[in-house]
Amino acid sequence: MIGDQILAGGGSYVLGNLLISAITAGCTFGWLLLFDVPYLLVLALLVALLDLIPVVGSTLAGVIVALVSLTVSVPTALATVGFFVALRLINDLSAQTRSFRAGTAEPVGTCR
């Protein structure tokens, strides 16, 4: 049935997105630990939650984490901005593309 196919595809997309958010939170936790930024666990969990929001979630998370990292130093905040830009690029170019493909069983960029 078509409903089962939609549910299976959507379910794998959601699971892929949850996995991506968990990986992003883990990377953020490690980064914040490296630079001794305060509230690293809370910020990592916030990144995981905000990363679930399509398009703007990871950017919003990066802005919040960069603002908090300003409490350490300006170079730390600038490095954190660079980290989130790189993380976003890697995420957009690799993981989400594969997750979307697995969820839809269609190559990205194909139209019917």
Secondary structure as GFF3:
##gff-version 3
##sequence-region A 1 112
A	DSSP	alpha_helix	2	34	.	.	.	ID=ss1
A	DSSP	alpha_helix	40	50	.	.	.	ID=ss2
A	DSSP	alpha_helix	57	69	.	.	.	ID=ss3
A	DSSP	alpha_helix	74	90	.	.	.	ID=ss4
A	DSSP	pi_helix	91	95	.	.	.	ID=ss5
A	DSSP	alpha_helix	96	104	.	.	.	ID=ss6
###
